[in-house]
Amino acid sequence: MKRDMELIIEILKRVEQEKTATNNIVIELEGYDFEVVQYHVGLLKDAGFLKAKATYNPLEYWISEMSWAGYDFLDAARNETVVEKAKEIAKKQGVELYNLPIAVIKDLLITGAKNLFT
């Protein structure tokens, strides 16, 4: 299955919107297959952006919280100006932003945010 960065951003937005200090949530998104969403939640967990526990039959991730790194990534990714700047930087190197490793995407988004203020 191919990683979908747009979906990853949507998952983080939903977690930020629905998560409270005392609840655990399972993310479902309209327009996306549940299994695909859960796979991407697992990727976010592995990347250290979410804390979650998996259950099986079917695979579900119960999300307990978003990490600081998850919030940083989401804050950078939510700003369209920052995303466009990061896409420009990647394109100058001959690649599409969302085809890069998540750590590189995060760094480019943060660089794009910094460039707004310098």
N, C-alpha and C positions, 0 to 999 in steps of 0.2 A: 504494500500500500504506500502511496506517495504522500509525503508530508504536505499538509495544506496550511500555509502560514496565515491565510485569512481566517480559517477556522480556528487556529490557535489563538489569534487575537480575540475572536468572538467568544471563545471559551473563557479567556481571562476576564473579559468584560462582564460576562454573566456571573462568574464567581464573585467579582467585586460587587455586583449588584445584589446578589441573593445571599451571600455568605454573611452570617452574623457570628458573634463570639461563641455562641452556644449550639449552633446547628452544624450538621454534616450534610452535604448535598451531593446528589447525583445529577450531572448536567445532561439535559436533552435540549437540542436546538432544532427548531422548525426548519425544514428544508435539508436536513442532514440525517443520514442513517445513524441510528443509535450506536451501532458497533463502530462506525468510523469516528464518532465523537469520543467514545470511550478509549479508542486506540490513541487519539490525540491527547486526551487527558493523561494517559500513561506516558506519552512522550514528555508532556509538561512536568510530570512527576519526576521522570528520569533526569530532566534538565535542571531540576531543583527549583522550578517555578511554583509548584504546588506540593502540598503534603496531602497524600491520599492513601487509602487502603483499598486493595482490590478484593472483590468477591468473585466467585466463578459460577458458571451455569445460570445465567449468562454472565459474561464479564461486565462488571460494574466497578467504577472507582467512586468511593465515598470520599469526597474532598473535605478535609478538616480546616485547611487554611491556604492562603496564598503567601508565598515567601516574599521577603524584601526584594529579591531579584525579580520575582514575578511582577511586583508592583512597578519596579523600575522599568522593566521591559514594556509593560502596558502603558505607563505614562508616556514613554517615548513613542510607542506605536500608535497611540491615539491621536497624536498631532499630525495632521495631514502634511503640513509644511515640513516637519521633520522627516516623515516617511518619504516625501518627494526628494528631499535633499539626499537622504541615504540612497535612494534609487539612482540618483544622478551619480553619486560617488561610485556605486557598484558598476553602473553602466560604463563609466570612464575606464574601468578595469576589464570591460568586456563580459560582464556577468549580470544576471538578473538578481536583484536583491534577495528574493525569496528562494533562490536556489542555493544560497550559502548556508553554512552551518549556523545554528541558532546563536552561538556565542559571537560570531562575526556580525550577524544581523543586529544583535543587541549593541555591539560596539559601534556599528555604523549609525544606528539610531541615536545613540548617545552623542556621537560626534556631530550628527546633524542638529541635535538640540543645542549643543555647545556653540555651534556656528551661528545660531540665531542670536546669540548674545555677544559675539565678538566681531 
